[in-house]
Amino acid sequence: MKKIALIIYLVLFTFELKSQNSFTLNEAIEFGLINNSTSKNAVNDLKIANAKKWETIATGLPQINSFIEYNTNIKQPVSLIPAEFFGGSPGEFTELSFGTKQTIDGSVTLSQLLFDGTYTVGLASIKLYMDIAYKVKIKTGQEVKKSIIAAYGNALVSQESVKILEKNLSNIKSNLEEVEKIYNNGLTELENVEQLKITYGSIKNSLDYSIKLNKTSLNLLKLIIGYDIEKEIVLSNSLQDLTLKNILEKQSIENFEIEKNIDYQMALNNSKSQQTLLTLEKSKALPTLRAFIKGGYDGNNNSFKFFKPDQKWFGYSIAGVSMSVPIFSSLRKSAKTQQAQIEFEKSKIDLSESKKKIIIQLDNANSEYQYAVKSYNNAVENLKLAEKIERKNQIKFLEGLISGLELRQAQIQLYSIQNGLLQSMLEVINKKTNLEIILTQN
């Protein structure tokens, strides 16, 4: 039983370990869309937008406010009363002070907005405001996805580069060992040995750099997807598989609907928001109507004895309606309305321009993708030829038919084409991503 339990534990532990650090590209995208810092902020921005929505709605709902005011008259004001009221001569005045030195007024007011043009516009624009926030989140997700795919591809390229350089270094080392034996037997020149040593040193330096670059590219991927930098990460997809997948899965641009493109939708929302701002400015010329009920108590005393049992409090209550009507603002409202009108006209121009740009971007993205596929296919064929040429030159070199310099030229050509193939594979992946993002229907 203990053995069975141990086996189950090891299996579960291995599965857990794998699930923690092994990512396919799709898993990396899913993980990144949740844990990427930009994605997190986009979610928070959407929450803020939702809170602002309720803030706008609450403005027109009943409001209750309390008020308390304490006053002390350091020197009480004097009022002049005609002296004849108290039996004095006409034309003379008696100086009197009214009220107590200290007063407290406490009240509660219930108010309700009955009509406000700006509030009406605000309510009408809530749906648009939320849609703008949601579209920004979608756009952010697309940009994060694009960054993850690029980082994942770069990490795979650096890994493949290390493997190729290790293989090349092993081949050169074997050739060098064999040529040194031939040289020791006096059957070749020292220059041929030195040429191979130069090639060996160059590849060794490239390998050391690629190993460091691979670590950096993996750390960059971790950073983008929001993964712990200190933990190991394993990429489950191969560069070859992703390249072929992006070639085999065709993307048709024939059924593209520009109205469903996120950039067009954002430009459209911008135009709608400018139109809303214009309506808002116009609504400021309308009156504002409020109803209110107010109730409270006043206390008066010559000294601070308001909390004594014998303190008298006088209650009052008021109900009413207030209306504010804008009449003249020295043409300020007119100027702001004109500005809003111009901004709206600009947004319509931007919308038209965005539509043209998206069509051009789609055509360009499709062309770049097709070119990337052709470049990849060409690089595959070139690699086969370069490998064949390099193998023939190795044989000729070991047989003494060509110099080390001629072999080095064939090897440099092979290494350049190997690197070109890796870059062409990355281009296929990235260009396909650019095309897919434009074609994404939202």
C-alpha positions as CSV (number, residue, x, y, z in Angstrom):
1,M,0.0,0.0,0.0
2,K,2.8,2.4,0.9
3,K,4.4,1.7,-2.5
4,I,1.2,2.4,-4.3
5,A,0.7,5.6,-2.4
6,L,4.2,6.7,-3.2
7,I,3.7,6.0,-6.9
8,I,0.5,8.0,-6.9
9,Y,2.2,10.9,-5.1
10,L,5.1,10.9,-7.6
11,V,2.7,10.8,-10.6
12,L,0.6,13.7,-9.1
13,F,3.7,15.6,-8.2
14,T,5.2,15.2,-11.7
15,F,1.8,16.3,-13.3
16,E,1.7,19.3,-11.0
17,L,5.3,20.2,-11.8
18,K,4.5,20.0,-15.5
19,S,1.4,22.0,-15.2
20,Q,3.3,24.7,-13.4
21,N,6.1,25.3,-15.9
22,S,5.1,23.7,-19.3
23,F,3.3,25.9,-21.8
24,T,2.1,25.5,-25.3
25,L,1.6,28.8,-27.2
26,N,-2.1,28.8,-26.5
27,E,-1.6,28.1,-22.8
28,A,0.9,30.9,-22.7
29,I,-1.6,33.2,-24.3
30,E,-4.4,32.1,-21.9
31,F,-2.1,32.5,-18.9
32,G,-0.8,35.9,-20.1
33,L,-4.3,37.4,-20.8
34,I,-5.0,36.8,-17.1
35,N,-1.7,37.5,-15.5
36,N,0.0,40.1,-17.7
37,S,0.2,43.5,-15.9
38,T,-1.3,45.4,-18.8
39,S,-4.2,42.9,-19.0
40,K,-4.8,43.2,-15.3
41,N,-5.0,47.0,-15.6
42,A,-7.4,46.7,-18.5
43,V,-9.7,44.6,-16.3
44,N,-9.4,47.2,-13.5
45,D,-10.1,50.0,-16.0
46,L,-13.3,48.2,-17.0
47,K,-14.2,47.9,-13.3
48,I,-13.6,51.7,-12.9
49,A,-15.8,52.3,-15.9
50,N,-18.6,50.3,-14.3
51,A,-18.2,52.2,-11.0
52,K,-18.4,55.5,-13.0
53,K,-21.5,54.3,-14.6
54,W,-23.2,53.9,-11.2
55,E,-21.8,57.3,-10.2
56,T,-23.5,58.9,-13.1
57,I,-26.8,57.1,-12.4
58,A,-26.7,58.0,-8.7
59,T,-26.4,61.7,-9.5
60,G,-30.1,61.8,-10.4
61,L,-31.3,59.7,-7.5
62,P,-32.5,61.1,-4.1
63,Q,-29.7,62.7,-2.1
64,I,-29.7,63.2,1.7
65,N,-27.3,65.6,3.3
66,S,-26.9,66.7,6.9
67,F,-25.7,70.1,8.0
68,I,-24.6,71.6,11.3
69,E,-23.3,75.1,12.0
70,Y,-22.1,76.7,15.2
71,N,-21.7,80.5,15.4
72,T,-20.4,82.7,18.2
73,N,-20.6,86.4,18.0
74,I,-17.3,87.9,19.2
75,K,-19.0,91.3,18.9
76,Q,-22.7,91.2,18.2
77,P,-23.9,93.4,15.4
78,V,-25.8,96.6,16.2
79,S,-29.1,97.5,14.6
80,L,-30.5,101.1,14.5
81,I,-34.2,101.4,15.4
82,P,-36.2,104.7,15.1
83,A,-36.2,106.2,18.6
84,E,-39.8,107.3,18.3
85,F,-40.8,103.6,18.6
86,F,-39.7,103.8,22.2
87,G,-41.0,107.3,22.9
88,G,-38.0,109.2,21.5
89,S,-37.8,112.1,19.2
90,P,-38.5,111.6,15.5
91,G,-35.3,111.4,13.4
92,E,-33.3,109.8,16.2
93,F,-32.2,106.1,16.4
94,T,-31.8,103.7,19.2
95,E,-28.9,101.2,19.1
96,L,-30.0,97.6,19.8
97,S,-28.4,94.2,19.6
98,F,-30.7,91.2,18.8
99,G,-30.3,87.5,19.5
100,T,-27.9,85.6,21.6
101,K,-24.1,85.5,21.4
102,Q,-24.0,81.8,20.4
103,T,-26.2,79.7,18.0
104,I,-26.3,76.2,16.6
105,D,-28.3,75.1,13.6
106,G,-28.6,71.4,12.6
107,S,-30.6,70.2,9.6
108,V,-31.2,67.4,7.2
109,T,-32.1,68.0,3.5
110,L,-33.6,65.5,1.1
111,S,-33.2,66.6,-2.5
112,Q,-34.3,65.1,-5.8
113,L,-33.2,66.1,-9.3
114,L,-36.3,66.6,-11.4
115,F,-34.7,67.7,-14.7
116,D,-31.2,68.4,-15.8
117,G,-30.2,68.3,-19.5
118,T,-26.6,67.3,-18.7
119,Y,-27.9,64.4,-16.6
120,T,-30.2,63.2,-19.3
121,V,-27.3,63.2,-21.8
122,G,-25.1,61.4,-19.2
123,L,-27.7,58.6,-18.8
124,A,-28.0,58.3,-22.6
125,S,-24.2,57.9,-23.0
126,I,-23.7,55.2,-20.3
127,K,-24.0,52.4,-22.8
128,L,-21.5,54.1,-25.2
129,Y,-19.1,54.8,-22.3
130,M,-19.2,51.1,-21.2
131,D,-18.7,50.0,-24.8
132,I,-15.7,52.2,-25.2
133,A,-14.1,50.7,-22.0
134,Y,-14.9,47.2,-23.2
135,K,-13.4,47.8,-26.7
136,V,-10.2,49.2,-25.0
137,K,-10.0,45.9,-23.1
138,I,-10.4,43.9,-26.3
139,K,-7.7,46.0,-28.0
140,T,-5.4,45.6,-25.0
141,G,-5.9,41.8,-25.1
142,Q,-5.0,41.7,-28.8
143,E,-1.8,43.7,-28.2
144,V,-0.9,41.4,-25.2
145,K,-1.5,38.3,-27.4
146,K,0.6,39.7,-30.1
147,S,3.5,40.4,-27.7
148,I,3.2,36.9,-26.2
149,I,3.3,35.2,-29.6
150,A,6.4,37.3,-30.6
151,A,8.1,36.5,-27.3
152,Y,7.3,32.8,-27.5
153,G,8.6,32.7,-31.1
154,N,11.8,34.5,-30.1
155,A,12.4,32.1,-27.3
156,L,11.9,29.1,-29.7
157,V,14.3,30.7,-32.2
158,S,16.9,31.1,-29.5
159,Q,16.5,27.5,-28.4
160,E,16.8,26.2,-32.0
161,S,19.8,28.4,-32.5
162,V,21.5,26.8,-29.5
163,K,20.8,23.3,-30.9
164,I,22.1,24.2,-34.4
165,L,25.3,25.8,-33.0
166,E,25.9,22.9,-30.7
167,K,25.6,20.5,-33.7
168,N,27.8,22.8,-35.9
169,L,30.4,23.0,-33.1
170,S,30.5,19.2,-32.7
171,N,31.0,18.8,-36.5
172,I,33.8,21.4,-36.6
173,K,35.5,19.8,-33.5
174,S,35.5,16.4,-35.3
175,N,36.9,18.0,-38.4
176,L,39.5,19.8,-36.5
177,E,40.7,16.7,-34.6
178,E,40.9,14.8,-37.9
179,V,42.8,17.6,-39.7
180,E,45.2,17.9,-36.8
181,K,46.1,14.2,-37.2
182,I,46.6,14.7,-40.9
183,Y,48.8,17.7,-40.2
184,N,50.8,15.8,-37.6
185,N,51.5,13.2,-40.4
186,G,52.7,16.0,-42.6
187,L,49.9,15.6,-45.1
188,T,48.3,19.1,-44.9
189,E,49.3,22.7,-44.3
190,L,49.1,24.5,-40.9
191,E,46.9,27.1,-42.5
192,N,44.1,24.5,-42.9
193,V,44.3,23.7,-39.2
194,E,44.2,27.4,-38.3
195,Q,41.2,28.1,-40.5
196,L,39.2,25.4,-38.7
197,K,40.3,26.8,-35.4
198,I,39.0,30.2,-36.4
199,T,35.7,28.7,-37.4
200,Y,35.6,26.7,-34.1
201,G,36.3,29.8,-32.0
202,S,33.7,31.8,-33.9
203,I,31.0,29.2,-33.4
204,K,31.9,28.7,-29.8
205,N,31.5,32.5,-29.2
206,S,28.1,32.4,-31.0
207,L,27.0,29.5,-29.0
208,D,27.9,31.2,-25.7
209,Y,26.0,34.3,-26.8
210,S,23.0,32.2,-27.9
211,I,22.8,30.4,-24.6
212,K,22.7,33.8,-22.7
213,L,20.2,35.1,-25.3
214,N,18.0,32.1,-24.8
215,K,17.9,32.7,-21.1
216,T,17.0,36.4,-21.7
217,S,14.3,35.5,-24.2
218,L,12.7,33.1,-21.8
219,N,12.8,35.7,-19.0
220,L,11.1,38.2,-21.3
221,L,8.4,35.7,-22.1
222,K,7.9,35.1,-18.3
223,L,7.6,38.8,-17.8
224,I,5.1,39.3,-20.6
225,I,2.8,36.4,-19.5
226,G,3.1,37.4,-15.8
227,Y,5.0,34.2,-14.8
228,D,7.5,34.1,-11.9
229,I,10.9,35.0,-13.2
230,E,12.7,32.7,-10.7
231,K,10.8,29.6,-11.9
232,E,11.8,27.4,-14.9
233,I,9.6,27.5,-18.0
234,V,9.3,24.8,-20.7
235,L,8.0,25.6,-24.2
236,S,5.9,22.6,-25.3
237,N,5.5,23.7,-29.0
238,S,8.3,23.5,-31.4
239,L,9.2,26.2,-33.9
240,Q,8.7,23.9,-36.8
241,D,5.2,22.8,-35.6
242,L,4.1,26.4,-35.1
243,T,5.4,27.4,-38.5
244,L,3.7,24.6,-40.4
245,K,0.5,25.2,-38.4
246,N,0.5,28.9,-39.5
247,I,1.1,27.9,-43.1
248,L,-1.5,25.1,-43.3
249,E,-4.3,27.1,-41.6
250,K,-5.3,29.5,-44.3
251,Q,-6.9,32.9,-43.6
252,S,-9.3,34.3,-46.2
253,I,-9.6,38.0,-46.5
254,E,-12.6,37.8,-48.8
255,N,-15.3,37.8,-46.1
256,F,-13.7,40.6,-44.1
257,E,-16.2,43.0,-42.5
258,I,-14.5,46.2,-41.5
259,E,-17.4,47.1,-39.2
260,K,-16.3,44.2,-36.9
261,N,-12.7,45.3,-36.8
262,I,-11.7,46.6,-33.3
263,D,-9.8,49.6,-34.6
264,Y,-12.8,50.7,-36.7
265,Q,-15.1,50.2,-33.8
266,M,-12.9,52.3,-31.6
267,A,-12.8,55.1,-34.2
268,L,-16.6,54.8,-34.5
269,N,-16.9,55.1,-30.7
270,N,-14.7,58.1,-30.7
271,S,-17.0,59.8,-33.2
272,K,-20.0,58.9,-31.1
273,S,-18.4,60.3,-28.0
274,Q,-17.6,63.6,-29.7
275,Q,-21.3,63.8,-30.8
276,T,-22.3,63.1,-27.2
277,L,-20.1,65.9,-26.0
278,L,-21.7,68.2,-28.5
279,T,-25.1,67.3,-27.3
280,L,-23.9,67.8,-23.7
281,E,-22.7,71.4,-24.5
282,K,-26.1,72.2,-26.0
283,S,-27.9,70.7,-23.0
284,K,-26.2,73.2,-20.7
285,A,-28.5,75.9,-22.0
286,L,-31.5,74.1,-20.5
287,P,-32.9,74.8,-17.0
288,T,-32.2,72.6,-14.0
289,L,-35.1,71.7,-11.7
290,R,-34.8,70.3,-8.2
291,A,-37.2,69.5,-5.4
292,F,-36.2,69.5,-1.7
293,I,-37.4,69.0,1.8
294,K,-35.4,70.4,4.7
295,G,-35.9,70.0,8.4
296,G,-33.8,71.0,11.4
297,Y,-33.5,72.6,14.8
298,D,-32.0,75.9,16.0
299,G,-30.5,76.5,19.5
300,N,-29.6,79.9,21.0
301,N,-27.6,80.8,24.1
302,N,-25.3,83.5,25.5
303,S,-22.9,80.8,26.6
304,F,-22.0,77.3,25.4
305,K,-24.7,75.4,27.3
306,F,-26.4,73.7,24.4
307,F,-26.2,70.2,26.0
308,K,-27.9,71.3,29.2
309,P,-31.4,69.8,29.9
310,D,-33.0,73.2,30.0
311,Q,-31.6,74.2,26.5
312,K,-34.5,75.1,24.2
313,W,-34.5,73.9,20.6
314,F,-36.8,75.3,17.9
315,G,-37.7,73.0,15.1
316,Y,-38.5,74.0,11.5
317,S,-39.2,72.4,8.2
318,I,-39.2,73.6,4.6
319,A,-40.3,72.1,1.3
320,G,-39.8,73.6,-2.1
321,V,-38.7,73.5,-5.7
322,S,-35.7,75.4,-7.2
323,M,-35.0,76.1,-10.8
324,S,-31.8,77.4,-12.3
325,V,-32.0,79.0,-15.8
326,P,-28.8,80.0,-17.6
327,I,-29.4,83.4,-19.3
328,F,-26.1,84.9,-20.3
329,S,-22.5,83.7,-20.0
330,S,-20.7,86.3,-22.3
331,L,-20.9,83.8,-25.2
332,R,-18.8,81.2,-23.2
333,K,-21.4,78.5,-23.8
334,S,-21.6,79.4,-27.5
335,A,-17.8,79.1,-27.8
336,K,-17.7,75.7,-26.1
337,T,-20.5,74.4,-28.3
338,Q,-18.6,75.6,-31.4
339,Q,-15.5,73.7,-30.2
340,A,-17.5,70.6,-29.6
341,Q,-19.1,70.9,-33.1
342,I,-15.6,71.1,-34.7
343,E,-14.3,68.2,-32.6
344,F,-17.2,66.1,-33.9
345,E,-16.5,67.0,-37.5
346,K,-12.8,66.1,-36.9
347,S,-13.9,62.7,-35.5
348,K,-16.0,62.0,-38.6
349,I,-12.9,62.7,-40.8
350,D,-10.8,60.4,-38.5
351,L,-13.4,57.6,-38.9
352,S,-13.2,57.8,-42.6
353,E,-9.4,57.9,-42.5
354,S,-9.4,54.9,-40.1
355,K,-11.5,52.9,-42.6
356,K,-9.0,53.5,-45.4
357,K,-6.0,52.7,-43.2
358,I,-7.5,49.4,-42.0
359,I,-8.1,48.3,-45.6
360,I,-4.5,49.2,-46.5
361,Q,-3.2,47.5,-43.4
362,L,-5.1,44.3,-44.3
363,D,-3.8,44.3,-47.8
364,N,-0.2,44.9,-46.5
365,A,-0.5,42.3,-43.7
366,N,-1.7,39.7,-46.2
367,S,1.1,40.5,-48.7
368,E,3.7,40.3,-45.9
369,Y,2.3,37.0,-44.7
370,Q,2.4,35.5,-48.2
371,Y,5.9,36.8,-48.7
372,A,7.0,35.3,-45.3
373,V,5.6,31.9,-46.4
374,K,7.5,32.0,-49.7
375,S,10.7,33.1,-47.9
376,Y,10.4,30.2,-45.6
377,N,9.9,27.7,-48.4
378,N,12.9,29.2,-50.2
379,A,15.0,29.1,-47.0
380,V,14.1,25.3,-46.6
381,E,15.3,24.6,-50.2
382,N,18.4,26.8,-49.7
383,L,19.3,24.9,-46.5
384,K,19.2,21.6,-48.3
385,L,21.6,22.9,-51.0
386,A,23.9,24.6,-48.5
387,E,24.1,21.4,-46.4
388,K,24.9,19.4,-49.6
389,I,27.6,21.9,-50.6
390,E,29.1,22.0,-47.1
391,R,29.3,18.1,-47.0
392,K,31.0,17.9,-50.4
393,N,33.5,20.6,-49.3
394,Q,34.2,18.7,-46.1
395,I,35.1,15.6,-48.1
396,K,37.2,17.6,-50.6
397,F,38.9,19.3,-47.7
398,L,39.8,16.1,-45.9
399,E,41.0,14.7,-49.2
400,G,43.2,17.7,-49.7
401,L,41.4,19.0,-52.8
402,I,40.5,22.4,-51.4
403,S,41.9,24.7,-48.8
404,G,40.6,25.5,-45.3
405,L,39.6,28.9,-46.5
406,E,37.3,27.4,-49.2
407,L,35.7,25.1,-46.6
408,R,35.2,28.0,-44.2
409,Q,33.3,29.9,-47.0
410,A,31.0,27.0,-47.5
411,Q,30.5,26.7,-43.7
412,I,29.7,30.4,-43.3
413,Q,27.2,30.1,-46.1
414,L,25.5,27.2,-44.3
415,Y,25.4,29.0,-41.0
416,S,24.0,32.1,-42.5
417,I,21.2,30.1,-44.3
418,Q,20.5,28.2,-41.0
419,N,20.0,31.5,-39.2
420,G,17.9,32.8,-42.1
421,L,15.6,29.8,-41.9
422,L,15.0,30.4,-38.2
423,Q,14.2,34.0,-38.9
424,S,11.9,33.1,-41.8
425,M,10.0,30.7,-39.5
426,L,9.6,33.5,-36.9
427,E,8.4,35.9,-39.6
428,V,5.7,33.4,-40.7
429,I,4.4,33.2,-37.2
430,N,4.5,37.0,-36.5
431,K,3.0,38.0,-39.9
432,K,0.2,35.5,-39.6
433,T,-0.5,37.0,-36.1
434,N,-0.7,40.5,-37.6
435,L,-3.1,39.3,-40.3
436,E,-5.3,37.4,-37.8
437,I,-5.6,40.4,-35.5
438,I,-6.9,42.6,-38.3
439,L,-9.3,39.8,-39.4
440,T,-10.6,39.1,-35.9
441,Q,-14.4,39.7,-35.7
442,N,-15.5,41.5,-32.5
